[in-house]
Amino acid sequence: MTEGITSGGKAKIWFAELRAPFFTAAIAPVLLGGAMAWQETDAFDTGLFLLTLIGAVLAHAGTNMVNDYFDFKSGTDRTNQNRTGFNGGSPFLVNGLLKPRDVYVAAMLCFGLSAVIGIYLTLTVSYIVFILGVIGIGFGYFYTSPILNLAAKGIGEMAIGAGFGPLIVAGTYLVQTGTFSWEAVAAGIPLGILIGLVVFINQFPDMTADASAGKRHWVVRMGLGKAALWYVALMATAFALIILLWVVGIYPVPALLALLTVAISMKAVRIVLEKHMDVRALVPAQAMTIQAHLAMGLLLTLGFVLAGL
């Protein structure tokens, strides 16, 4: 799996370690928060938006690497026999191509640069930016850090869902408008559920290795059968919330375009219900869950833009 990457040299290995293709988890909520702010105020600061986007992506990169580091140290990645391109952590730590200390330092550098951007935005906009930034980086760092180990306590999925959903949407809205909005928090919940489901379904193949390392997330606690049913219920909840948020006036009518994402989601649901005991057969559903998250984020963003026009 890593042969093509290793042949490209150290730079290509580090790029793969960042897992840049998954940065959509941070990009989608920034787009939504920016579009929501523009639709409501008819104003948009491109410079502040780009800083927000870069800060969110840096925090995501730091989260990816620091969790690779802690999962490697705990042993879960070293014993995982079900690694795919979506789960199982970094192969570069397991096979010795990267040193754990270097990965940890790189993660701290990303968090540090994100914090610098956050401090600038705090001084420019509002102290609330700092509070949201600390919470977001904290969720990322402590997801698998032995200090708190949110994943092992069964609240990791909620932390990631909150951090890469409502928190980023509200933070981006705040940077653009100077105002904290509970409506923006609510607007980010469906995206938060979807990114939480990305984490959730990736835990299906990781279950055995994670359980052996004491990482007792909800898939470990429930088992694959019940976890499959929860996946379906949470997916349905995300779409129900889109309708509810339109009914209460937080989403404009064009935001209902996001319901088109149900086509991808239903395929993923069908695979999870039928193939949850065969972790290798879940790979398409893992990919579809990521696609559903991105599609939902883009369509919600388009909905606010169309409403603003």
C-alpha positions in Angstrom: 0.0 0.0 0.0 2.9 2.4 0.8 5.3 1.4 -2.0 4.2 4.2 -4.4 4.5 6.7 -1.6 7.9 5.6 -0.3 9.4 5.7 -3.8 8.6 9.4 -3.8 10.9 10.2 -1.0 10.5 11.8 2.4 8.4 14.8 1.3 5.8 12.4 -0.2 5.7 10.4 3.0 5.1 13.4 5.1 2.3 14.6 2.7 0.7 11.2 3.0 1.1 11.4 6.8 -0.9 14.6 6.8 -3.8 12.8 5.1 -4.6 15.9 3.1 -7.5 14.3 1.1 -9.4 14.2 4.4 -9.0 17.9 5.0 -12.5 18.2 3.6 -13.7 17.6 7.2 -12.3 21.0 8.1 -13.0 22.8 4.8 -16.7 22.0 4.5 -17.8 23.6 7.8 -15.6 26.7 7.0 -17.4 27.1 3.7 -20.8 26.7 5.4 -20.0 29.2 8.1 -18.7 31.7 5.6 -21.7 31.3 3.3 -24.1 31.7 6.2 -22.5 34.9 7.3 -22.5 36.3 3.8 -26.1 35.4 3.2 -27.2 37.2 6.4 -25.0 40.3 6.3 -24.1 40.7 2.6 -20.5 41.2 3.7 -17.5 39.0 3.2 -13.9 39.5 4.2 -11.8 37.3 2.0 -8.6 37.7 4.0 -10.2 36.7 7.3 -12.0 33.8 5.6 -8.7 32.4 4.2 -7.0 32.8 7.6 -9.9 30.9 9.1 -9.6 28.2 6.5 -5.9 27.8 6.9 -6.2 27.7 10.7 -8.9 25.0 10.6 -6.8 22.9 8.1 -3.7 23.2 10.3 -5.7 22.1 13.4 -7.0 19.1 11.4 -3.4 18.2 10.3 -2.3 18.4 13.9 -5.2 16.2 15.0 -4.4 13.6 12.4 -0.7 13.4 13.4 -1.0 13.6 17.1 -3.6 10.8 17.1 -1.4 8.7 14.9 1.4 9.3 17.5 -0.8 8.3 20.5 -2.4 5.3 18.8 1.1 4.1 17.9 2.3 4.5 21.4 -0.7 2.7 22.9 -0.1 -0.2 20.5 -3.4 -0.2 18.7 -2.0 0.6 15.3 0.8 -1.9 15.7 -1.7 -4.8 16.3 -4.3 -3.7 13.8 -4.7 -6.3 11.1 -7.6 -4.5 9.4 -5.9 -1.3 8.2 -7.4 0.3 5.1 -6.9 3.6 3.5 -9.5 5.1 5.8 -8.7 3.6 9.2 -5.8 2.0 11.2 -3.6 5.1 11.6 -0.3 5.8 10.0 1.5 3.0 8.3 4.7 5.1 8.4 5.1 4.9 12.1 4.4 1.1 12.2 6.9 0.4 9.4 9.5 2.8 10.8 9.6 5.2 7.9 8.8 8.1 10.3 9.9 8.5 13.9 7.2 9.0 16.6 8.9 12.0 18.0 9.1 13.7 14.6 5.4 13.1 14.0 4.6 14.5 17.5 6.7 17.6 16.8 5.1 18.1 13.4 1.6 17.9 15.1 2.6 20.5 17.7 3.9 22.7 14.9 0.6 22.6 13.1 -1.3 23.2 16.3 1.0 26.1 17.1 0.6 27.8 13.7 -3.2 27.3 14.0 -3.0 29.0 17.4 -1.0 31.9 16.0 -3.8 32.5 13.4 -6.4 32.1 16.2 -4.7 34.7 18.3 -4.6 37.2 15.4 -8.3 36.6 14.7 -9.0 37.0 18.4 -7.2 40.4 18.5 -9.0 41.4 15.2 -12.5 40.1 15.9 -13.4 38.8 19.3 -12.1 37.0 22.4 -14.6 34.3 21.7 -12.5 33.1 18.7 -9.8 32.2 21.3 -12.2 30.2 23.4 -13.5 28.3 20.3 -10.0 27.6 19.1 -8.8 26.3 22.5 -11.8 23.9 22.6 -11.3 22.8 19.0 -7.6 22.1 19.4 -8.3 20.5 22.8 -10.8 18.1 21.2 -8.2 17.1 18.6 -5.3 16.7 21.0 -7.1 14.9 23.8 -9.0 12.5 21.5 -6.4 9.8 22.1 -4.0 11.5 24.4 -3.6 9.4 27.6 -4.2 12.5 29.7 -8.0 12.4 28.9 -8.3 9.9 26.0 -11.8 11.0 25.0 -12.1 8.1 22.5 -11.5 5.5 25.3 -14.2 7.2 27.4 -16.8 6.9 24.7 -17.1 10.7 24.0 -14.5 10.9 21.2 -17.0 10.7 18.4 -19.0 13.5 20.0 -15.9 15.7 20.5 -14.9 15.3 16.8 -18.4 15.9 15.6 -18.7 19.0 17.7 -15.2 20.3 16.7 -15.5 19.7 13.0 -19.2 20.7 12.8 -20.9 23.4 15.0 -17.7 24.8 16.4 -16.0 25.6 13.0 -19.3 26.8 11.5 -19.9 29.1 14.4 -16.3 30.2 14.5 -16.2 31.1 10.8 -19.5 33.0 11.2 -18.1 34.8 14.1 -14.9 35.9 12.3 -17.0 37.3 9.4 -19.7 39.0 11.4 -18.1 39.7 14.8 -21.1 38.1 16.4 -21.4 34.7 18.1 -24.5 32.9 16.8 -26.4 30.0 18.3 -28.1 29.7 14.9 -24.7 29.1 13.3 -24.0 26.4 16.0 -27.3 24.7 15.1 -26.5 25.0 11.4 -23.4 23.0 11.9 -25.0 20.1 13.7 -25.9 17.9 10.6 -22.3 18.3 9.3 -21.0 17.4 12.8 -23.1 14.2 12.8 -21.7 13.2 9.4 -18.1 13.7 10.4 -18.8 11.9 13.7 -20.1 9.0 11.5 -16.9 9.0 9.5 -15.0 8.4 12.8 -17.6 5.9 13.9 -17.6 3.7 10.8 -13.8 3.7 10.7 -13.9 2.2 14.2 -15.6 -1.0 12.8 -12.4 -2.4 11.3 -10.4 -1.0 14.3 -12.6 -2.6 16.9 -10.4 -5.6 17.9 -7.1 -3.7 18.0 -8.7 -0.8 19.8 -10.2 -3.1 22.4 -6.9 -4.8 23.1 -5.3 -1.4 23.7 -8.1 -0.2 26.1 -9.6 2.2 23.5 -13.2 1.6 24.5 -15.1 3.7 22.0 -18.8 3.0 21.3 -18.2 0.4 18.6 -16.1 -1.6 21.1 -18.8 -1.2 23.8 -21.8 -2.1 21.6 -20.3 -4.6 19.2 -20.7 -4.4 15.4 -24.4 -5.4 15.2 -25.7 -2.6 17.5 -23.2 -0.2 16.1 -24.6 -0.8 12.6 -28.0 0.2 13.8 -26.7 3.3 15.5 -25.0 4.3 12.2 -28.3 4.1 10.4 -30.1 6.1 13.2 -27.5 8.8 13.3 -27.5 9.1 9.5 -31.3 9.5 9.5 -31.0 12.1 12.3 -28.7 14.2 10.2 -31.2 14.4 7.4 -34.1 15.0 9.7 -32.3 17.9 11.2 -31.8 19.5 7.8 -35.6 19.6 7.4 -36.1 20.8 11.0 -33.5 23.6 10.6 -35.4 24.7 7.5 -38.7 24.6 9.3 -37.4 26.8 12.2 -35.9 29.3 9.7 -32.2 28.7 10.2 -31.7 27.0 6.8 -33.1 28.8 3.7 -35.2 26.9 1.2 -32.3 26.3 -1.2 -30.3 24.5 1.6 -32.8 21.6 1.2 -30.6 20.7 -1.8 -28.5 18.9 0.9 -31.2 16.3 1.0 -29.9 15.0 -2.3 -27.0 13.6 -0.3 -29.4 10.9 0.8 -28.6 9.0 -2.4 -25.0 8.4 -1.3 -26.0 7.8 2.3 -28.5 5.1 1.5 -25.9 3.1 -0.3 -23.6 3.4 2.7 -26.4 2.4 5.1 -27.3 -0.6 3.0 -23.6 -1.8 3.1 -23.3 -1.2 6.8 -26.5 -3.2 7.6 -25.6 -6.1 5.3 -21.8 -6.2 5.7 -21.0 -4.9 9.2 -19.5 -8.3 10.2 -17.1 -8.2 7.2 -14.8 -5.3 7.8 -13.2 -5.5 4.4 -16.5 -5.2 2.7 -17.2 -1.9 4.6 -14.5 0.0 2.7 -17.0 1.4 0.1 -19.2 2.5 3.0 -16.3 4.3 4.6 -15.6 6.1 1.4 -19.3 6.9 0.9 -19.6 8.4 4.4 -16.8 10.8 3.6 -18.4 11.6 0.3 -21.8 12.2 2.0 -20.2 14.6 4.5 -18.5 16.6 1.7 -21.6 16.6 -0.5 -23.8 17.8 2.4 -21.3 20.6 3.2 -21.1 21.8 -0.3 -24.8 21.7 -0.9 -25.6 23.5 2.3 -23.1 26.1 1.3 -24.6 26.4 -2.1 -28.0 26.7 -0.5 -27.0 29.8 1.5 -25.2 31.3 -1.5 -28.3 30.9 -3.7 -30.4 32.4 -0.9 -28.0 35.3 -0.7 -28.3 36.0 -4.4 
